[in-house]
Each structure stands twice: as C-alpha cells, then as structure tokens.
Amino acid sequence: MTNSGSVNSPNVRLQQMLFGYDRGHGLLASSRGASKSLASKILPDTDWDPRVSSKSQGYVSARPVQGEKTFVLMRTWRAPEMPRPGCVWTHVLAIADADLSRIPNLQVLDQQFERPTKRNSFESYSDELVLDPHTLKAPAEPLDERIVRDLIDLVYFGRFDRNTVENEEDVKSALFAIWSQQWPALRRQFSFRSASLSGTKQTRRSDFEVELKERTSPDLVEAPRLSSDVLDLVVRDVVSAGSSEFRRFLWRYGADAGAARQNLLFLSGVYHDLHGSEPGKTNIPQLIAEIGETFPSQSTALMLKKDLTQPSNADFSMLPDVDPFDVVIGVQSSSHPEAFPKLGALDKKTIKSWISSRQVELSELLARSADDLSEFADSLFTGVAFSKDADFNWTLFDLSETAFLRIARLSIAFLNDDRVEKVGDELLLEIIQGSKSPGDKSLVKLVPRLLARSSTDLIAAIYAAAPNAVIKAVTRQFAAEIKNDQIGSSVHTNWLECVKDNPEGIIEFAEKEVESRSQLLACRFMLNADSKRVPLTVWTTRLSDITDDLHGYPGTEFRVFLIIQALSQPSGTAPVIFQDAFDHVHDALARDRLNFRTEMQLSDHLPHIGWFKNWDKCLRLKIAAVACYKHLGLSKKELRKMTSNSHVEYELLELWSGS
C-alpha cells in the first residue's frame, strides 16, 4: 500500500521502484513508501514479456495491485549494456488509488519515467516523487485520431488489428489519453500493456486486460454498438485531452455507475441524446426506459436517475431541462421502474420559468391547489417558495391567503420585505408556528422588522423558534436606541421583557457575540446589572475586541460601571477592566467631570482613608486598584499595565510598596 497525498495538499506522492539484473532479475532500489509485498506482487510483470517483438526497445504497463489499494505504472527497457543477455530495466511508479482521480491528464505520469544511465547508480529511485499534477504539462504533440479510434475499439469492444500499429509511442500516448477520460472507478480497474504482442502462448495468465494482440475479448463482445456520432464524440474528447463538458458529464454520472467499461459508452450515448441532438428530437421516455434496463439496480447510476426524476434536488445537475411529464412516462414504461427513486419535486428551473412567463396561470393554479397535499402540489409549492421571487409570492397575498400561508411556511425568506407590514399578527403567528425551518437564517433576518409589534403570542412564538436571533436583534436595536438617545422608538417593551426573562441567553450573547460597547451597555440594562450581581466575564470576555462606539460622557459613565464591577467582585479577569477603564475614570475624577450620581456610585466602592483625605477620590481609586491587584496575587509588572501615565504609574507603585 502506498501513501497518498494529503486531502488538503495539491500534491500527489508517487513511490518508486527499480527492477533489473543483480544475480537474477529483482528489485534494485525503492523509495521508503514502497512495500515489500507490493514489490513481490508485481515482480513477474517487471521482466520482459516474451510476446513482445524483438524490435521493440521498451513498453509501458499499468495495472491495479490487488490487496494494496495501489495502482502501478511500469516502464520497461531492454538493457543490452548488462553482461547477461535478456536483461531489462523497469522503472515502477506506484500511486495510491485515491490519488488517481486527482490527476486530470494521466499522460503527465509517463513523463516521470527515467531509464538508469549506468549500473549501480540508483540513488534517484530511493526518493518518492512529489508532484502537483495541475502544474505539470502533458506532451503537446497531437494524438493520432486514427490510432485513438482503433484503441477505443480494443478497449471497449476487444477488437484489434495488430497491423495498424506503426509507432508504439503513439499507441502509448493514446492509451494514456483514453485512460484519462475514464472516471475514478474505471481508472482504478484499467490495465494495459502498450507493446504490440505476438500470438506466442504465455506460460502464465496475463495481468493486463488491454493488450495489443489480435483477439476478441469474451468479456466485451456484448458492449453496445455505438452510432458514428457517439463514437466521434468519444474520440474527439480523448484527442482534445481537456476538461470538457462531456468529460465532466461522464465523471458526475459515472461516479456511481460501476467499473464496467461498457458503461462509459452507454453514458456517452445518453450525453449525445440529451446534448447533441436537436432540441425536441430526443425521445426522453425511451431514453429513461433504456437507463432503467442498463442499470436495473436502484443504487447503480443513482446520481443520473435522481437528476432525472428529482430535479428539484439536483444542485449540480448536468442534464438539460426536460419536461417532467416525459420523465414520468419514461419511468412508468421502463421494464425496471423499481430502478428509479420515487418521483420527486418538479424542476426548480421549470417552475421559475413559469413564474416569469405564466404568472397569472401559475397563481391561479396555486390558489386552486392550496389545500392539495399530493406530491405534485407539494413540489409545485416548494419550487415556488424557493424560487426567491418575492414579488410573485406577494401576489398570492391578495389572491389566496391559504396559498400565501403555505408558501410562507415553506420559506419565510421573502417576508423580509417592507410589505410584511400588511401581514397581520395572527397570520404571521400561523406562519411562524407552521414553518418548515423556523430557526433558519431567514427568520434571523426577519426579526428586526418585527420589533415594533406588541403581540405577546407572536413574540413568544418567534422567541421559541429562534431565541438567539431574538436576543441578538433586540440587543442590537436597543443598543442603537441607547446610543442615539431614542429609547422606545423601535423596540416594543414586550420584546425587552421577553429577553429579560432569559438572563442566561443575554450573558451568552455578551460573552460570545457582542460587537460594541453600546451592546454591552444594553446587556447591562437588560440584566439590571447595577443592582444584580452578574459574572465579571460578561464584561471582560470581549471587551478588548469590540468597537468602542460610546463617546463622550456615556462612554466614561460605562467605564465607571465597569470599574465598580471589578471592585465589587474581583476575579482573574479584573485586569482587563482596569487596563481599559482606569485612565479614563481617573482622569474624569481628576477633572471633576463625573456627575454627582455616578461619582457617588463609584465612591461607595472606594475605601475610606480618613476625614482629611477622603475627599481625594483619585487617591482612593488608586488605593482600591492596588488592593484589588494584591488580592488577586498579581505582580507589579501587571500593575504597570493599568496606566499609560508615568506619574500615575509612580504613585501606584508607591502605594504598592507602602501597603
């Protein structure tokens, strides 16, 4: 087993081995990641194949190794410079199965082979190769389309005329290109040898399914006959060696179609019928029936079947728009209807096109189907709800309240609109209570539009569905009111009372999501923190990270509040408050800028220092701060961080030493 590259790394790691003559054919050098069991399993394939023409100087072999989750590529050269006749060099590249799908053009691997230049100089084979496949460039030489066509006949039909081989290098390049077209499951099972072989009988069974010898494979004779148009499509894609829409189609729908190579031909025909034919010419029901017959197990080619029968769930579908009724006919007429998933929602694109081109008819259909619980009606309402066409959804408000309610319950996103004002509290309550996704982001966005409403039932329902969203919206809006001195202008008292009933939620918001000091101030009021004890972490956890949007006296008064909290319940996070607020509060005291009420609140938490000195609140603040730091076991170094004023720092240190 070989090591694969990291999932997060663009690189692919290749293990190396070199086989050749050393008192017999065997392993001469290898990288650390190449296991002994792997070397043992591939050893016979590294010697010269006696069926290869004597004129050939070398060839490439490739095959999976059973039990190793590894694929090996082998480049074999004759070694006439060695003392014993018939010696060879074989350079082996081992790649983890998982990494095969990460290399768009597998021809880049052919460029990594290196023939030894002299005997006993094998150091370069002892290190693994680390490649970024997306930066490596494949050979620029164009492929011979005739050879590609002949080899496709060999790979997928087992037919081959050995007389058509003129240049083995061209054959090798074409095989790599055909291999590159295959999706991962096919790649991992593909095996080939690029040399032209004679009919000489082998002494053992070949490890390679694709060999350049005249035969008809009994395993492949049942492969479907391709029309010339489909064969041309496959050939052109191989020759182009690029990431075409056709190749992406094969990889998406081949991913779960199994490792039978004939399936590539069938999916190529499906692509041609859907994308290559003239619009309206393809018989969709017949095509779907053929898909069921080719893949009778529901789990096989499930992606293709789902994208056909459940287009509303096909986020990355590569199928063109087809009439959903044709899909129904195709499934029902198939000899294997059980091969398909249950028919699901209508295609979102189809419904969206109806919204833009047939609004009146669609609105009337929705009104008539408002109470219809059938699968068709459900898919219809779901498609409309998630079309994100708010204007169309609002047309239903006046036409059918029931249809409007059903749409809104599926997706309340479109309610985030000024028109929500005309929706009464009772109807809005029904929507919230019946919503399919009550706590999603759409409700989070909607809450700020509802803060002026007073219905306690509606508020309770929204809070039950999305408590965090309510706490966040109320706190932010209340903070804006406080900041702009407009309390009561946009948040109804009932919302505030609802949030106040959950102090734990407010505390969690303050510690994890608060974004500004005004929001912390809002939390202070809603927690009634001036009279109730609140954990100090509520104020300190995000204090250093949030926006300081409280300017002038409100900012100073809030810092006084913070100092009071730190003095009244000193804990390990108190220094965060002192470093933030001490200089501001000290300066306000020194300049007599605190109003009487705020100064008295602070004074109540400062020590008394005697009749003649008690008037000096700056001194009392410094004494209180030093006492707090000593109580917490903090050092002078921490004390110095409290102030940026050198004179104040000196006084603090003097108090520290004298206390």
Beta strands, then each sheet from edge to edge (+ up, - down):
strand 1: 12-21
strand 2: 25-30
strand 3: 58-65
strand 4: 70-78
strand 5: 88-96
strand 6: 129-131
strand 7: 192-196
strand 8: 210-212
sheet 1: 2+ 1- 5+ 4- 3+ 7- 8-
sheet 2: 2+ 1- 6+
end
